[in-house]
Amino acid sequence: TDQRIVLEANPDYFGGAPHVKRFVLRIIPNQSSELLELLNGGIDAMGAWTSGTLTPEQYKRQTDTPKFSKSYNKYECDDFVYTYIGWNLKRPMFADKRVRQALTMALDRKAMVDNILFGLGTLCTGPFARVSWAYNPDVAPYPFDIEKAKALLKQAGWEDTDKDGLLDKDYNGDKVREPFHFKLITNQGNVSRERVATIVQEQLKAIGIQADIQIVEWTAFLTN
């Protein structure tokens, strides 16, 4: 458990015995360790059929060497995957659509793609990849617009009434104004997501919202 999956070839398979006698799938939860295993010969391949592809930093900086090129082929293509922040709609602070729109407009996602993903990504407008027939090129991503974000938050009743630097609102209906303060959870071992979380924290702070980052192990992340 949590170490490896071993597949043995079936010599009695009706289509003929497989050419590969044994296939070992290693479970390596950390992306840096995974690349080191590849470079040291501990694994033969890493990719979408195993635990993941190279990170953008690994692709652009850590594998651009003659030694790596001599031993491995490196491929770049659009992937059927997207990264997102899921606002918990069970929390009253996220119930208003204007708030969710404001949170998106307050984040410079293009800069995140350029600086964290080294340009290896595009802004998405939904769950469909650009190479999918379901992708609609006429839908434009939300713009990075701080002033529009502030205006939407104000329309939704969020203002810094006590001048402490944080927006506040009576969102529970108990006549007590609560600060816009929430926990942002991401999974351990994914450097890109950890960096995104830090930038999100900084950019939301600029409009009066406090996000506390919590990095947890993958299983705990899914449970939370």
PyRosetta script that sets phi, psi and omega in degrees:
from pyrosetta import init, pose_from_sequence

init()
pose = pose_from_sequence("TDQRIVLEANPDYFGGAPHVKRFVLRIIPNQSSELLELLNGGIDAMGAWTSGTLTPEQYKRQTDTPKFSKSYNKYECDDFVYTYIGWNLKRPMFADKRVRQALTMALDRKAMVDNILFGLGTLCTGPFARVSWAYNPDVAPYPFDIEKAKALLKQAGWEDTDKDGLLDKDYNGDKVREPFHFKLITNQGNVSRERVATIVQEQLKAIGIQADIQIVEWTAFLTN")
pose.set_psi(1, 133.4)
pose.set_omega(1, 179.4)
pose.set_phi(2, 61.5)
pose.set_psi(2, 18.5)
pose.set_omega(2, 178.1)
pose.set_phi(3, -124.1)
pose.set_psi(3, -55.8)
pose.set_omega(3, -177.4)
pose.set_phi(4, -160.0)
pose.set_psi(4, 158.9)
pose.set_omega(4, 170.6)
pose.set_phi(5, -122.8)
pose.set_psi(5, 125.8)
pose.set_omega(5, -177.8)
pose.set_phi(6, -113.2)
pose.set_psi(6, 124.5)
pose.set_omega(6, 178.3)
pose.set_phi(7, -110.2)
pose.set_psi(7, 129.6)
pose.set_omega(7, 177.8)
pose.set_phi(8, -106.9)
pose.set_psi(8, 140.4)
pose.set_omega(8, -179.6)
pose.set_phi(9, -68.1)
pose.set_psi(9, 144.6)
pose.set_omega(9, 176.5)
pose.set_phi(10, -95.6)
pose.set_psi(10, 106.7)
pose.set_omega(10, -177.0)
pose.set_phi(11, -67.3)
pose.set_psi(11, -16.8)
pose.set_omega(11, -178.1)
pose.set_phi(12, -98.2)
pose.set_psi(12, 12.0)
pose.set_omega(12, -179.9)
pose.set_phi(13, -57.8)
pose.set_psi(13, 137.5)
pose.set_omega(13, -171.3)
pose.set_phi(14, -64.8)
pose.set_psi(14, -24.1)
pose.set_omega(14, 179.9)
pose.set_phi(15, -88.2)
pose.set_psi(15, 3.3)
pose.set_omega(15, -177.4)
pose.set_phi(16, 109.8)
pose.set_psi(16, 154.4)
pose.set_omega(16, -179.3)
pose.set_phi(17, -64.8)
pose.set_psi(17, 136.1)
pose.set_omega(17, 178.5)
pose.set_phi(18, -62.3)
pose.set_psi(18, 150.0)
pose.set_omega(18, 176.9)
pose.set_phi(19, -73.6)
pose.set_psi(19, -28.3)
pose.set_omega(19, 177.3)
pose.set_phi(20, -92.9)
pose.set_psi(20, 120.2)
pose.set_omega(20, -175.6)
pose.set_phi(21, -79.9)
pose.set_psi(21, -31.6)
pose.set_omega(21, -172.6)
pose.set_phi(22, -150.8)
pose.set_psi(22, 136.4)
pose.set_omega(22, 179.8)
pose.set_phi(23, -129.2)
pose.set_psi(23, 122.0)
pose.set_omega(23, -179.5)
pose.set_phi(24, -111.2)
pose.set_psi(24, 121.6)
pose.set_omega(24, 176.9)
pose.set_phi(25, -102.1)
pose.set_psi(25, 108.9)
pose.set_omega(25, 179.3)
pose.set_phi(26, -81.9)
pose.set_psi(26, 140.6)
pose.set_omega(26, 175.7)
pose.set_phi(27, -102.4)
pose.set_psi(27, 108.0)
pose.set_omega(27, -177.4)
pose.set_phi(28, -122.6)
pose.set_psi(28, 101.8)
pose.set_omega(28, -171.4)
pose.set_phi(29, -72.2)
pose.set_psi(29, -17.9)
pose.set_omega(29, -176.0)
pose.set_phi(30, -105.3)
pose.set_psi(30, 129.2)
pose.set_omega(30, -175.3)
pose.set_phi(31, -66.9)
pose.set_psi(31, -34.3)
pose.set_omega(31, 178.6)
pose.set_phi(32, -67.7)
pose.set_psi(32, -42.5)
pose.set_omega(32, 178.6)
pose.set_phi(33, -64.5)
pose.set_psi(33, -35.8)
pose.set_omega(33, 179.8)
pose.set_phi(34, -62.0)
pose.set_psi(34, -44.5)
pose.set_omega(34, 179.2)
pose.set_phi(35, -66.0)
pose.set_psi(35, -40.3)
pose.set_omega(35, 178.2)
pose.set_phi(36, -61.4)
pose.set_psi(36, -39.8)
pose.set_omega(36, 177.2)
pose.set_phi(37, -62.2)
pose.set_psi(37, -39.5)
pose.set_omega(37, 178.5)
pose.set_phi(38, -65.0)
pose.set_psi(38, -46.8)
pose.set_omega(38, -178.2)
pose.set_phi(39, -65.5)
pose.set_psi(39, -32.6)
pose.set_omega(39, -178.6)
pose.set_phi(40, -89.7)
pose.set_psi(40, 1.2)
pose.set_omega(40, 178.3)
pose.set_phi(41, 83.4)
pose.set_psi(41, 10.6)
pose.set_omega(41, 179.6)
pose.set_phi(42, -72.6)
pose.set_psi(42, -25.1)
pose.set_omega(42, 174.7)
pose.set_phi(43, -133.9)
pose.set_psi(43, 156.4)
pose.set_omega(43, -177.9)
pose.set_phi(44, -92.4)
pose.set_psi(44, -23.0)
pose.set_omega(44, -176.3)
pose.set_phi(45, -159.2)
pose.set_psi(45, 153.2)
pose.set_omega(45, 170.0)
pose.set_phi(46, -138.2)
pose.set_psi(46, 134.9)
pose.set_omega(46, -176.6)
pose.set_phi(47, -178.2)
pose.set_psi(47, -170.2)
pose.set_omega(47, -173.5)
pose.set_phi(48, -62.0)
pose.set_psi(48, -26.0)
pose.set_omega(48, -179.2)
pose.set_phi(49, -82.1)
pose.set_psi(49, -8.3)
pose.set_omega(49, 177.6)
pose.set_phi(50, -112.0)
pose.set_psi(50, -121.6)
pose.set_omega(50, -172.9)
pose.set_phi(51, -99.1)
pose.set_psi(51, -2.2)
pose.set_omega(51, 177.9)
pose.set_phi(52, 149.0)
pose.set_psi(52, 168.7)
pose.set_omega(52, 179.8)
pose.set_phi(53, -93.4)
pose.set_psi(53, 178.8)
pose.set_omega(53, 172.7)
pose.set_phi(54, -62.5)
pose.set_psi(54, 143.9)
pose.set_omega(54, 172.4)
pose.set_phi(55, -72.0)
pose.set_psi(55, 160.2)
pose.set_omega(55, 178.1)
pose.set_phi(56, -55.1)
pose.set_psi(56, -40.9)
pose.set_omega(56, 179.5)
pose.set_phi(57, -65.7)
pose.set_psi(57, -40.8)
pose.set_omega(57, 177.4)
pose.set_phi(58, -63.7)
pose.set_psi(58, -41.6)
pose.set_omega(58, -178.1)
pose.set_phi(59, -65.4)
pose.set_psi(59, -44.7)
pose.set_omega(59, -173.6)
pose.set_phi(60, -83.5)
pose.set_psi(60, -34.9)
pose.set_omega(60, -169.2)
pose.set_phi(61, -118.0)
pose.set_psi(61, -38.9)
pose.set_omega(61, -170.0)
pose.set_phi(62, -92.5)
pose.set_psi(62, -10.2)
pose.set_omega(62, -179.2)
pose.set_phi(63, -121.1)
pose.set_psi(63, 8.9)
pose.set_omega(63, 179.7)
pose.set_phi(64, -90.1)
pose.set_psi(64, 60.6)
pose.set_omega(64, -177.7)
pose.set_phi(65, -132.1)
pose.set_psi(65, 153.5)
pose.set_omega(65, 177.8)
pose.set_phi(66, -58.3)
pose.set_psi(66, -37.8)
pose.set_omega(66, -179.1)
pose.set_phi(67, -62.6)
pose.set_psi(67, -44.0)
pose.set_omega(67, 179.8)
pose.set_phi(68, -67.1)
pose.set_psi(68, -43.8)
pose.set_omega(68, -178.3)
pose.set_phi(69, -63.7)
pose.set_psi(69, -29.6)
pose.set_omega(69, 179.9)
pose.set_phi(70, -70.4)
pose.set_psi(70, -31.8)
pose.set_omega(70, -173.6)
pose.set_phi(71, -101.2)
pose.set_psi(71, -24.5)
pose.set_omega(71, -171.3)
pose.set_phi(72, -135.3)
pose.set_psi(72, 152.4)
pose.set_omega(72, 168.9)
pose.set_phi(73, -100.6)
pose.set_psi(73, 139.7)
pose.set_omega(73, -176.3)
pose.set_phi(74, -120.9)
pose.set_psi(74, 131.5)
pose.set_omega(74, -176.0)
pose.set_phi(75, -124.2)
pose.set_psi(75, 146.3)
pose.set_omega(75, 178.4)
pose.set_phi(76, -125.1)
pose.set_psi(76, 129.1)
pose.set_omega(76, 178.6)
pose.set_phi(77, -158.5)
pose.set_psi(77, 163.4)
pose.set_omega(77, 174.2)
pose.set_phi(78, -65.8)
pose.set_psi(78, 140.7)
pose.set_omega(78, -178.8)
pose.set_phi(79, -114.5)
pose.set_psi(79, 150.6)
pose.set_omega(79, 177.4)
pose.set_phi(80, -85.2)
pose.set_psi(80, 64.3)
pose.set_omega(80, -178.0)
pose.set_phi(81, -150.9)
pose.set_psi(81, 149.0)
pose.set_omega(81, 174.4)
pose.set_phi(82, -143.8)
pose.set_psi(82, 153.1)
pose.set_omega(82, 177.8)
pose.set_phi(83, -110.6)
pose.set_psi(83, 137.3)
pose.set_omega(83, -175.2)
pose.set_phi(84, -147.2)
pose.set_psi(84, 165.0)
pose.set_omega(84, 169.6)
pose.set_phi(85, -104.4)
pose.set_psi(85, 124.6)
pose.set_omega(85, 178.6)
pose.set_phi(86, -97.3)
pose.set_psi(86, 108.7)
pose.set_omega(86, 177.9)
pose.set_phi(87, -76.0)
pose.set_psi(87, 126.5)
pose.set_omega(87, -176.4)
pose.set_phi(88, -74.9)
pose.set_psi(88, 105.3)
pose.set_omega(88, -175.1)
pose.set_phi(89, -72.6)
pose.set_psi(89, -5.8)
pose.set_omega(89, 173.5)
pose.set_phi(90, -78.2)
pose.set_psi(90, -13.5)
pose.set_omega(90, 176.4)
pose.set_phi(91, -90.0)
pose.set_psi(91, 124.2)
pose.set_omega(91, -175.2)
pose.set_phi(92, -55.2)
pose.set_psi(92, -31.1)
pose.set_omega(92, -176.7)
pose.set_phi(93, -64.8)
pose.set_psi(93, -22.1)
pose.set_omega(93, -179.0)
pose.set_phi(94, -102.4)
pose.set_psi(94, 3.4)
pose.set_omega(94, -173.0)
pose.set_phi(95, -68.5)
pose.set_psi(95, -33.5)
pose.set_omega(95, -176.9)
pose.set_phi(96, -80.0)
pose.set_psi(96, 126.0)
pose.set_omega(96, -179.3)
pose.set_phi(97, -59.1)
pose.set_psi(97, -34.0)
pose.set_omega(97, -179.9)
pose.set_phi(98, -63.1)
pose.set_psi(98, -34.2)
pose.set_omega(98, 177.6)
pose.set_phi(99, -65.5)
pose.set_psi(99, -45.9)
pose.set_omega(99, -179.2)
pose.set_phi(100, -64.8)
pose.set_psi(100, -37.9)
pose.set_omega(100, 176.4)
pose.set_phi(101, -64.9)
pose.set_psi(101, -41.4)
pose.set_omega(101, -179.8)
pose.set_phi(102, -63.8)
pose.set_psi(102, -42.2)
pose.set_omega(102, 179.4)
pose.set_phi(103, -60.5)
pose.set_psi(103, -38.3)
pose.set_omega(103, 178.4)
pose.set_phi(104, -68.2)
pose.set_psi(104, -45.1)
pose.set_omega(104, -178.2)
pose.set_phi(105, -67.9)
pose.set_psi(105, -21.6)
pose.set_omega(105, -179.7)
pose.set_phi(106, -81.3)
pose.set_psi(106, -8.9)
pose.set_omega(106, -177.0)
pose.set_phi(107, -105.8)
pose.set_psi(107, 126.8)
pose.set_omega(107, 178.3)
pose.set_phi(108, -83.1)
pose.set_psi(108, 80.6)
pose.set_omega(108, -175.1)
pose.set_phi(109, -69.3)
pose.set_psi(109, -31.5)
pose.set_omega(109, 178.1)
pose.set_phi(110, -63.2)
pose.set_psi(110, -40.4)
pose.set_omega(110, 177.6)
pose.set_phi(111, -65.2)
pose.set_psi(111, -34.5)
pose.set_omega(111, 177.6)
pose.set_phi(112, -64.3)
pose.set_psi(112, -42.8)
pose.set_omega(112, 178.4)
pose.set_phi(113, -62.5)
pose.set_psi(113, -43.9)
pose.set_omega(113, -176.8)
pose.set_phi(114, -70.1)
pose.set_psi(114, -42.5)
pose.set_omega(114, -171.2)
pose.set_phi(115, -92.7)
pose.set_psi(115, -34.6)
pose.set_omega(115, -178.3)
pose.set_phi(116, -94.4)
pose.set_psi(116, -39.9)
pose.set_omega(116, 179.6)
pose.set_phi(117, -95.4)
pose.set_psi(117, 5.3)
pose.set_omega(117, 178.7)
pose.set_phi(118, 53.6)
pose.set_psi(118, 35.9)
pose.set_omega(118, 177.9)
pose.set_phi(119, 80.3)
pose.set_psi(119, -0.8)
pose.set_omega(119, -177.3)
pose.set_phi(120, -88.9)
pose.set_psi(120, 65.0)
pose.set_omega(120, -179.6)
pose.set_phi(121, 175.8)
pose.set_psi(121, 167.7)
pose.set_omega(121, 177.2)
pose.set_phi(122, -135.8)
pose.set_psi(122, 158.2)
pose.set_omega(122, 175.8)
pose.set_phi(123, -72.2)
pose.set_psi(123, 131.7)
pose.set_omega(123, -178.9)
pose.set_phi(124, -101.2)
pose.set_psi(124, 154.8)
pose.set_omega(124, 179.6)
pose.set_phi(125, -115.3)
pose.set_psi(125, 9.0)
pose.set_omega(125, -178.3)
pose.set_phi(126, 169.7)
pose.set_psi(126, -169.2)
pose.set_omega(126, -174.0)
pose.set_phi(127, -83.2)
pose.set_psi(127, 3.1)
pose.set_omega(127, -175.9)
pose.set_phi(128, -100.3)
pose.set_psi(128, 134.1)
pose.set_omega(128, 177.6)
pose.set_phi(129, -73.2)
pose.set_psi(129, 157.1)
pose.set_omega(129, -178.8)
pose.set_phi(130, -60.8)
pose.set_psi(130, -27.7)
pose.set_omega(130, -177.9)
pose.set_phi(131, -84.9)
pose.set_psi(131, 0.1)
pose.set_omega(131, -179.6)
pose.set_phi(132, -87.5)
pose.set_psi(132, 146.4)
pose.set_omega(132, 176.8)
pose.set_phi(133, -63.8)
pose.set_psi(133, -23.4)
pose.set_omega(133, -176.8)
pose.set_phi(134, -83.0)
pose.set_psi(134, -8.6)
pose.set_omega(134, -178.5)
pose.set_phi(135, -70.4)
pose.set_psi(135, 133.7)
pose.set_omega(135, 179.7)
pose.set_phi(136, -107.5)
pose.set_psi(136, 104.4)
pose.set_omega(136, -177.6)
pose.set_phi(137, -68.8)
pose.set_psi(137, -12.9)
pose.set_omega(137, -179.1)
pose.set_phi(138, -81.9)
pose.set_psi(138, -11.1)
pose.set_omega(138, 178.1)
pose.set_phi(139, -87.4)
pose.set_psi(139, 118.4)
pose.set_omega(139, -177.5)
pose.set_phi(140, -90.2)
pose.set_psi(140, 144.1)
pose.set_omega(140, 175.9)
pose.set_phi(141, -64.4)
pose.set_psi(141, 152.7)
pose.set_omega(141, 173.8)
pose.set_phi(142, -61.1)
pose.set_psi(142, 138.2)
pose.set_omega(142, -179.3)
pose.set_phi(143, -77.5)
pose.set_psi(143, 160.0)
pose.set_omega(143, 170.7)
pose.set_phi(144, -82.6)
pose.set_psi(144, 106.5)
pose.set_omega(144, -172.1)
pose.set_phi(145, -145.8)
pose.set_psi(145, 93.9)
pose.set_omega(145, -177.1)
pose.set_phi(146, -60.2)
pose.set_psi(146, -46.0)
pose.set_omega(146, -176.1)
pose.set_phi(147, -65.7)
pose.set_psi(147, -39.1)
pose.set_omega(147, 177.5)
pose.set_phi(148, -65.8)
pose.set_psi(148, -38.1)
pose.set_omega(148, 178.3)
pose.set_phi(149, -62.1)
pose.set_psi(149, -45.8)
pose.set_omega(149, 179.2)
pose.set_phi(150, -61.8)
pose.set_psi(150, -40.2)
pose.set_omega(150, -179.0)
pose.set_phi(151, -65.8)
pose.set_psi(151, -41.1)
pose.set_omega(151, 179.1)
pose.set_phi(152, -64.8)
pose.set_psi(152, -40.8)
pose.set_omega(152, 179.1)
pose.set_phi(153, -64.1)
pose.set_psi(153, -39.6)
pose.set_omega(153, 178.8)
pose.set_phi(154, -65.6)
pose.set_psi(154, -41.0)
pose.set_omega(154, 177.1)
pose.set_phi(155, -60.1)
pose.set_psi(155, -33.9)
pose.set_omega(155, -179.0)
pose.set_phi(156, -82.9)
pose.set_psi(156, 2.8)
pose.set_omega(156, 175.2)
pose.set_phi(157, 94.7)
pose.set_psi(157, 9.1)
pose.set_omega(157, -179.5)
pose.set_phi(158, -93.4)
pose.set_psi(158, 116.3)
pose.set_omega(158, 179.0)
pose.set_phi(159, -143.1)
pose.set_psi(159, 155.0)
pose.set_omega(159, 178.4)
pose.set_phi(160, -90.2)
pose.set_psi(160, 80.6)
pose.set_omega(160, -174.1)
pose.set_phi(161, -75.1)
pose.set_psi(161, -27.4)
pose.set_omega(161, -178.8)
pose.set_phi(162, -100.2)
pose.set_psi(162, 6.5)
pose.set_omega(162, 173.9)
pose.set_phi(163, 57.7)
pose.set_psi(163, 37.3)
pose.set_omega(163, 177.9)
pose.set_phi(164, -100.1)
pose.set_psi(164, 4.9)
pose.set_omega(164, 179.0)
pose.set_phi(165, 94.8)
pose.set_psi(165, -8.7)
pose.set_omega(165, 179.2)
pose.set_phi(166, -114.8)
pose.set_psi(166, 138.5)
pose.set_omega(166, 174.1)
pose.set_phi(167, -67.1)
pose.set_psi(167, 148.8)
pose.set_omega(167, 179.3)
pose.set_phi(168, -141.9)
pose.set_psi(168, 160.3)
pose.set_omega(168, -177.9)
pose.set_phi(169, -165.5)
pose.set_psi(169, 151.8)
pose.set_omega(169, 172.1)
pose.set_phi(170, -87.0)
pose.set_psi(170, 82.6)
pose.set_omega(170, -177.3)
pose.set_phi(171, -93.5)
pose.set_psi(171, -4.0)
pose.set_omega(171, 177.4)
pose.set_phi(172, -99.8)
pose.set_psi(172, -7.0)
pose.set_omega(172, 179.2)
pose.set_phi(173, 76.0)
pose.set_psi(173, 19.8)
pose.set_omega(173, -178.8)
pose.set_phi(174, -107.9)
pose.set_psi(174, 16.2)
pose.set_omega(174, 178.1)
pose.set_phi(175, 63.2)
pose.set_psi(175, 22.6)
pose.set_omega(175, 174.8)
pose.set_phi(176, -118.8)
pose.set_psi(176, 120.7)
pose.set_omega(176, -178.6)
pose.set_phi(177, -78.7)
pose.set_psi(177, 125.1)
pose.set_omega(177, -178.9)
pose.set_phi(178, -106.7)
pose.set_psi(178, 145.6)
pose.set_omega(178, 178.4)
pose.set_phi(179, -72.1)
pose.set_psi(179, 154.3)
pose.set_omega(179, 175.3)
pose.set_phi(180, -79.6)
pose.set_psi(180, 93.6)
pose.set_omega(180, -171.8)
pose.set_phi(181, -141.0)
pose.set_psi(181, 121.5)
pose.set_omega(181, -178.7)
pose.set_phi(182, -145.2)
pose.set_psi(182, 171.9)
pose.set_omega(182, -179.0)
pose.set_phi(183, -105.2)
pose.set_psi(183, 129.8)
pose.set_omega(183, 178.3)
pose.set_phi(184, -108.0)
pose.set_psi(184, 113.8)
pose.set_omega(184, -174.6)
pose.set_phi(185, -105.4)
pose.set_psi(185, 136.4)
pose.set_omega(185, 172.3)
pose.set_phi(186, -141.1)
pose.set_psi(186, 171.3)
pose.set_omega(186, -172.3)
pose.set_phi(187, -93.2)
pose.set_psi(187, 148.4)
pose.set_omega(187, -179.9)
pose.set_phi(188, -69.9)
pose.set_psi(188, 145.7)
pose.set_omega(188, 174.4)
pose.set_phi(189, 91.6)
pose.set_psi(189, -4.8)
pose.set_omega(189, 178.0)
pose.set_phi(190, -110.3)
pose.set_psi(190, 98.3)
pose.set_omega(190, -173.4)
pose.set_phi(191, -62.1)
pose.set_psi(191, -40.6)
pose.set_omega(191, -178.4)
pose.set_phi(192, -60.8)
pose.set_psi(192, -44.1)
pose.set_omega(192, -179.2)
pose.set_phi(193, -67.5)
pose.set_psi(193, -36.3)
pose.set_omega(193, 178.1)
pose.set_phi(194, -64.1)
pose.set_psi(194, -40.5)
pose.set_omega(194, 178.8)
pose.set_phi(195, -68.1)
pose.set_psi(195, -40.4)
pose.set_omega(195, 177.1)
pose.set_phi(196, -60.3)
pose.set_psi(196, -43.7)
pose.set_omega(196, -179.5)
pose.set_phi(197, -58.7)
pose.set_psi(197, -41.1)
pose.set_omega(197, 179.8)
pose.set_phi(198, -64.5)
pose.set_psi(198, -42.1)
pose.set_omega(198, 179.4)
pose.set_phi(199, -67.5)
pose.set_psi(199, -41.4)
pose.set_omega(199, 177.5)
pose.set_phi(200, -58.7)
pose.set_psi(200, -43.5)
pose.set_omega(200, 178.7)
pose.set_phi(201, -58.8)
pose.set_psi(201, -45.1)
pose.set_omega(201, -178.1)
pose.set_phi(202, -67.2)
pose.set_psi(202, -43.6)
pose.set_omega(202, -175.1)
pose.set_phi(203, -73.2)
pose.set_psi(203, -33.4)
pose.set_omega(203, 176.6)
pose.set_phi(204, -72.8)
pose.set_psi(204, -32.3)
pose.set_omega(204, 177.3)
pose.set_phi(205, -60.6)
pose.set_psi(205, -32.0)
pose.set_omega(205, -178.5)
pose.set_phi(206, -66.5)
pose.set_psi(206, -19.1)
pose.set_omega(206, 178.2)
pose.set_phi(207, -111.9)
pose.set_psi(207, 13.4)
pose.set_omega(207, 172.9)
pose.set_phi(208, 92.6)
pose.set_psi(208, 26.2)
pose.set_omega(208, 179.8)
pose.set_phi(209, -122.8)
pose.set_psi(209, 132.3)
pose.set_omega(209, -179.8)
pose.set_phi(210, -104.5)
pose.set_psi(210, 121.7)
pose.set_omega(210, 176.5)
pose.set_phi(211, -117.0)
pose.set_psi(211, 120.9)
pose.set_omega(211, 177.0)
pose.set_phi(212, -94.1)
pose.set_psi(212, 125.1)
pose.set_omega(212, -177.1)
pose.set_phi(213, -85.2)
pose.set_psi(213, 133.6)
pose.set_omega(213, 174.4)
pose.set_phi(214, -129.2)
pose.set_psi(214, 120.0)
pose.set_omega(214, -179.9)
pose.set_phi(215, -107.1)
pose.set_psi(215, 121.5)
pose.set_omega(215, -173.9)
pose.set_phi(216, -128.5)
pose.set_psi(216, 162.0)
pose.set_omega(216, 176.1)
pose.set_phi(217, -62.3)
pose.set_psi(217, 151.8)
pose.set_omega(217, -169.6)
pose.set_phi(218, -53.9)
pose.set_psi(218, -47.2)
pose.set_omega(218, -177.9)
pose.set_phi(219, -62.9)
pose.set_psi(219, -42.6)
pose.set_omega(219, 177.5)
pose.set_phi(220, -65.5)
pose.set_psi(220, -35.5)
pose.set_omega(220, 177.7)
pose.set_phi(221, -60.2)
pose.set_psi(221, -47.3)
pose.set_omega(221, -179.7)
pose.set_phi(222, -65.5)
pose.set_psi(222, -39.1)
pose.set_omega(222, 180.0)
pose.set_phi(223, -64.4)
pose.set_psi(223, -46.1)
pose.set_omega(223, 179.7)
pose.set_phi(224, -64.3)
pose.dump_pdb("model.pdb")
